[in-house]
Amino acid sequence: MYCEANGIIHERTVPYTPEQNGVAKRKNRILKNMMNAMLINSGIPNNMWRETILSVCHVLNRVSHKKLDKTPHEL
């Protein structure tokens, strides 16, 4: 399979169970909080949120992971 060949762990969830969305909700909250901080500190208008989210995602993908000591980009 494609996922196995590329080291991707495919996890399935039960339909209509929002309780299982914890990881996605946490990641979205982190992205939103960092986006708000960047918008406030930089002084750019709020309508630039799309570009800010892309920048935050770019930064997070290049910060090393605690356990693996590698960045998500390297993995």
Buried (B, 14 or more C-beta within 10 A) or exposed (E): EEEEEEEEEEEEEEEEEEEEEEEEEEEEEEBEEBBBEBBEEEEEEEEBBEEBBEBBBEEBEEEEEEEEEEEEEEE
